[in-house]
Amino acid sequence: MGLEILAGRVIAPQFGSSIYTWGTIIGVFLAALSAGYYRGGKLAGRANDRRLVRLLLGTAGYVAIVVFAGELLVRSTVALPLPSRAASLPAVVLLFGPPTYLLGFISPYAAELSEKRGIGEASGHVYAVGTIGSIFGAFGTTYLLVPTFGIDAIAFLFGVLLVGTAALLTLPSPSRSSIVAVAFALVLLVAAFSTGYAGVSVDGRVVYETQTQYQELRVADMGDTRTLYLDGQRHSAMDKSAPNRHVFEYTRYFHMPYLFASDPDQIDRVLFVGGGGFTGPKRFAEEYNATVDVVEIDPEVISVAKGYFRVEESEQLNIHQGDGRQYLRDTETEYDLIVLDAYKKDKVPFHLTTEEFMELSSDRLSEDGMLMANLISAPSGPASQFYRAEYRTMDRVFPNVYSFPTSNANVVQNIELVATKNDTVVTEETLRERNERRDIGIDLSREIDSYRRDEDVGDAPVLRDDYAPVDSLLDPMVGQRYVIEQTNGTTASG
């Protein structure tokens, strides 16, 4: 059970943690165990301690492979042509099928080697012990290991337990070959873990990594770019030589409300829901004469932003730890601009997407206030279902809603929505004229090219607290390449 819970944390960064992912994990584990039970039962007549040792060491060896190359193996399966709901199946089979199959041998082998009298008593004893172990594994992994250690460290610990059990089985008279086998498996595990610990990653040199109560967090450097990964996906990036420069194209759009405002100097109070690497809040605090509040739910993200992304609180930049909706419900502050930039992997928490949340946001905005939402979706086609539903939901509350896809291609990408309380329509021509005339610290002429309004939302649902099928709306995006445009003209895959 511990390995099964670990599988969820390994697979989720690439494929999400939807019901389809967990259903796949459970199904694969059951299928692999069943196959192992069957094959192990067929061979149980030849069972002995030496064969059991080989099974345990073989499983530990495969765990070492998962520790060393798990991320590469997961990513290698993304492009396979499968329905989105089954996209995680190859990765789960590849990473966890073989070790689970080998573990399936242990129960029939242990029953055969048991000193209990009778088949029923022996099998009952083995399954009772195994179930107790699963209970400890489930609770221990969930409540102790995952909140305390990183995924690689937990897998390494599982591998060491397997090697330790194998070593105990060789006592009291271990053979030379068994000593060599145990030592080799242990060295393999240590080498795999040490390589990862030293910072070898497909995303650059890892400078910090931890498992928070909400997600897997990693900070990696590649050249002068420092990137924050949450559950394996690029969330924020910083140019170490120019900390306030926008690295990702979508963060430049955060300035767009300063062109929508009839008077940009009237944007005195700004709220960012979601902090990440604090790219927008840092730039706003430096660029504008506005007080910037940030509410971020994960305290570890706040700590990492301060320690690795040069974020400093001041009279102009205030950081609050907590849930964005709860903060808006409790605060009495009136904002001129709210920027919604809270998402986990590729989804906004559903309670920040609904009509009721939009109404709450509108209530906390000034008379001419604006809400800006950063979504991950496609602008058209099957993968656009969430975008169209959110557009329609915002359109129910705000007089005008505008959208700005950040990539020219029809792929899963960041799409920026701007909703205004002002009835006056701001045209693309007006934005261009204001961009030329106003000094807002950034030229948005290229970003204005993606201006869209009056979207055809079709039969997209209005998201409500009692009906917000975000998982099913995002389902067509599962396994698709997420493209993040960078400001140097390149693209990156999330």
N, C-alpha and C positions, 0 to 999 in steps of 0.2 A: 504493500500500500504506500509505503514511503516513496518507492520508485515511481509509482503512478502519479502521486501528487507532484513529484519533481518533474515528471513529463509535462504536466500542465504548465509549469513555469518555463520550461525549455521551449515548448511549441508556441505558447501564447505570443511572444514578441513578433513572430512572423505571421501567424495565422489568427491571432486574437484568441479570446477565451470564451467564445460563444458556446451555446449548447451543442453545436455541431462538432466543435473541437473536443469538448469533453466526452461527447458520445463516441467519437472516434477513438479517443484514448482508452476509454473503458472497454470498448469492443475489441480493440487490438490486444489489450492485456488479457482479456478473457480467452480470446482465440489462441494466443501464444501459450498461455498456461494450460489450456485444454490439450493442445498438441503435445506440450511437454509432459503432462500427466500421462497421456496415452502412450507416447513413446517410452517414457520412463518406466511405466508399468510393464511394457513388453520386455524391457531389458533388465527389470528388477531382479530376475533370477541370477544375474551375473554381478549384482551389486556388491561392492566392498568399499572399504574406507578410501582406498586409493582412487577408485573411480569417482567417488564423491568429492575428493580433494580436487580432481581435475575439473569437475563441473564448476566448483566454486571459483577456482583460479581462472577458468575460461570466462566466466561471467565477469570477474574482476577485470580481466583484460579488455573486455568489450566496454566496460564502464570507462576505462582509461581512454579508449577511442572517443567515447562521447565527450569526455572532459576536454580532450585535445582538439577534436575537429567537429564537435557537435554543431556549432554555428554554420560551418561550411556545408555540412551534410544537410542541414535544414534548408539552407538557401539553394542548394543544388536541386531540390525537388519543386521549387516554386513554379518553374516554367512548364511543368507537366500539364498536358491538356486534360484537365479533370473538371467536373462541375464544381462550382465554388464551395458547395457544402462539403465536398469530399476532398478539398484541396490539401488538408493536413494529413490525409491518410498515408501517402508515401513516406512522409517524414517520420510519423509515429512508428510505422512498420520498420523503417530503416534503423532508427535509433534505439527503439525499445522492444522490437519483436524478438531479436536473437537473445538478449540477456533474459527476457521474461520466459522464453522457451526453455532455456537452460535451467532457470530456477524451477520450472515445472517438474523437472526430473527429481528434484530433491525429496519431495513428499513420498513418492512410491519407493525410492531408494531407502529413505529413512525408515519407512514402514517395514521393508524387507530386513533391514539391519537391526530393527528394534528388538529388545530383549523381552518385550511383552509377549504373553502367551495368546495365541490365536490371532487370526487376521483382523477380526473386528476390533479387538482391544488395541492392537498395534496401530491400525489405521486411525481409530478414534483418538489415540494419544497423539499421533503425529499431527492430525488436523487441528486438534485442540491447541497444541503448542504453536502451530503455524498461525492460527487465527489470533491467538494472544499476541504473537509477534507483529501481525498486521495491525492490530489495535494500537500497540505502542508505536509502530511505524507511522500510522496515520496521524495520531495526536502529536507525537514527537516532531514529525516533519512540519505539521501545520502550525503548531503553537510555539515551537522552540527553534527548529533549524532554519526554516524559511525566514522568520523575522530577524534572525541573528547572523546567518552566514550567507555568502553568495552561492549561486547555483553550483559552480565548479567545486567549491569547498564541500558542499553537501554530497555531491556525487563522489568526490574523493573519499569522504568519510564512509559512504556506503561500500566503496571498493575496498577500503582498509578493513572494514568489518568482515567482508567476504574472505579476504586474505587471512585475517586473524583466525576465523573459524576453520579455514583449511589447515592452518598451521597447528591448531589444537588437535585436529583429527590425526595428524602425523605422530603425535606423542603416544607413548613415551620413547619410542625407538624410531625416530625419523630416518628415512634412507637418504643417501646422498642426493639422489635425483629429486626427492620431494623437497629437500632443503633448497636446491637450486631453483626448482619451479616456484616455490613460495617467494624466494628472494627476487627472482626475475619479475614476477607479477607486482611485487611491491615497488621495485625500481621503476617499472613501467608506469605505475600510478603516480609516483612522485615526479617523474619526468614530465608526464602529461600535465599535472597540476602546476608544477614549477614554471613550465612554459607559459601557461595562461596567466599565472601570477606575475610573471615578468612583464606582462603587457603585450604579448603577441596577439594581434587581432586583425581581422580583415578590415576594420574601420580605423586602424592607426594604433598608436601607442596608448594603452590604457593607463591613465594617471590616477583614476579612482573608480572603485566599483563597489556597490553594496546592494543589498536587498532591503528595500523599505517595506513598511506595512502595506503599501499600495502597489508597488511595482519594482521591477529590476531597474537599477540606475547605474549608468556608466558615463564616465567622462573620458574622452579619448582625444589625443592630439595627432594631427596629420599636418606636418609642416607648421605654418603659423596659425592654422585653424584649430580651435578647440570646440568640440561638439559634445552636447549633452544628449545621451540616448536614454529614453524611457521605454522599457520593455522592448529594447532592440531597435527602436525607430528614432531617427533623427528628430529632435524636438527643438533645439536651439543651437546656435553656433556663434562663436566670437573670434574675430581676428585679433590675435594676441598683440599685434603691433598697433592696432587701431581698435580698441575695445568697443567703441560705440558705432562702428561701421556696420551696416546691414549686410550680413553674409547671405542669408536666404532672401530671395526676392519677395516672398509673401509678407515679410515684416515691413517692407517699404510702404505697403498699402495702409499700414496703421496710421499714416499721416494724411490719408485721403479726407477724413472729416474736416481738416483745416481748409480744404477747398470747398467742401459742402457748406460750411458755416457762412452765414451772411457777413459776420465779423469774427475772424479767427481769434482776436484778442479776448473775446467773451468766453472762450473755453478756458475756464479758470480751474475746474476740478475734474480730474480724469480718474476712472477706476479701471484697472485691468483685472479681470477674473481669470486667474491662471498666471503663474509666474515663469516657470521653466528657467531659462537662462537670463530672463529679464531684459531681453534685447530692446523691446519697445519701451518699457518703463525707464530704463537708463537713458535712452535717447531723448525721450520726452522731458525728463527732468533736466537734462543738459540744454535742450534746444528751446524749450518754451517756458514762459512765465506762468506755469500752472502747477498746482499741487497734485501729485500722482499717488494714488493709493493702489496697492496690489494685494489681492487676497489669493493665497495659495494653500491648498489642502494638505500637501505633504511637507511636514517640517524638515525632512531630509533634503528636499529640493531647495528650500530656503537656505539651509546651511551650505549646500554645495554652491549655490549662486553667490553667496558671500565669499566662500573660500576659493572658488575656481573661476568665477566670472566677474569679479571685481564689482560686486554690487555693494553699495554702502547706503544705509538708511540715513536720512537727513530730514530737515524741516520740509523739504520739497518731495521726498520719496519716503512713503510710509508702507510697511509690510505687515499684513495681518495673516495669521495662520488660521485656516478654517475653510468651510464649504462656501462657495460663492453665493448660492441661493440663500443660505441661512444668513450670511453677512448682509445681503441686500434686504432681507426681511427685518433684520434687527437694527440696521443703521438708520439714522435720521439725516444723514448727509445727502444733499442734492448734488447730482453730478451733471456736468455738461456733456460728457462723453463716457460711455461704458464700452470697453473693448473685451469681448468674450473670446478668450484664447485658452480655454481649458479643454483638453482632450487627452484620452488615454489611448495610445497607439493611433487608431484611425477613427475613433468615435468620441463625440462629445457626450458626457454623462447625460442620460436621458432627461433628468430633471432640470437640465439647463437648456432644453430644446423646446419645451412645451409652450402652449399659448398662455398658460398661467404664469410661467416664468417671464415671458415677454411682457405681460401686463405689469408684473412686479417691477421689471426693469424700467418700463415707461413711467411708472409712478415715481421712481427714484431719479428720473431725469428732469432737467429744467425745461422750461416752456419750449425752447428750441433745441432740446438735447437730442443726441444721436446714440444709437447702439450699433456697434460694429462686431460682426461675428466671423471668426476664422473657422471654416469647415474643411474637412477632407472628403472629397467626393469627385465625381466626374460631372462636367457641365451638361452632358447630354448622353443619351443611350441608356442601356439597362443599369449601369453603375451610377446613374444620376438620381436614383430614387430618393435618397436621403436629402440631397440638395434641393430637389423640387418640393419635398415635404416641408423642409425648414423655410424655404422661401415663402411658401403659401402660408405657413404658420405666422411668420413675421408680418406678412402682408395683412393678416387679419387684425393686427394690433396697431401697426404704424401706417400713416398715410402714404408714405413712399418707401419703396425698397429697391435698392440698386445692387448689382452683383459685378464682381471683377474676378474672372478666372485668371490664375497666375501663370498658366502655360498655354501656348497656342494649340497644343495637341489635345485631342479628346481622350485624355487619360485621367486616372485618379490623381488628384492634385489638390492644392490649397485653393479654395474659392472664398473670396472676401465679400461679405454682405454688409451693406450700409443701410440702416433703417433710420429715417428721420421723422421727428414729430411735426416738423413744419410742412404745411400743405403745398408749398410752392415746389414745383418740379425743377430740379437742377439738371440741365441738359449737358450733354457731352461738350458742346461748344462753350458753355459757361465754365465748365471745369478747366478747359484749355485756356480760356482768357484769364481766369483767376490764377492758374499755374504760372502764367507768364508775368502777371502783375504782382503777385504776392511773394513775399520772402518768407517761406516756411521752412527753410533750411534743407530742402531736398527738391529735386526736379522730378515731377511725376508724369511727365509727358508720355513716356512709354507705357506706364501703368494705365493711363486714361484710355489707351487704345482698346482695352478689354471691357470697356463700359457696356453694361447690359441693363435693360429695364423692361418691365411688363413681360416677364418670363411666362411661357406656356407651361403651367404646372400640371396640366392634364388631370388625371384622377388621383393625384398625390393626396394623401390624407393630411388633415390638420392634426398636429401632434398635441395631445392633451395629457394631463397627469394621469387620467384613467385609461388612456389608450395612446401609447407612444411606442409603436413597434420598431424601435430603432435597430434592433438586431436584424430583423428581417429586411429592413430597408437597406442595410449595409451589406447584406448577404451577397449581392452580385459583385461587390468589391473584393471579396475574400480571395487571396492568392494573386490578385492583380498587382502589377508594378505601380508603386506610388512614386510620382515624379516630383521632386522639389527643385525648382529653379533657383540657381545661385546667381548672385549679382555680377559675377564675372562672365556670365553667358553660358556656363556649363549647367548640367543637370546632375542630380544625385537621386539615387533610389532609396526610398525609405523601407 
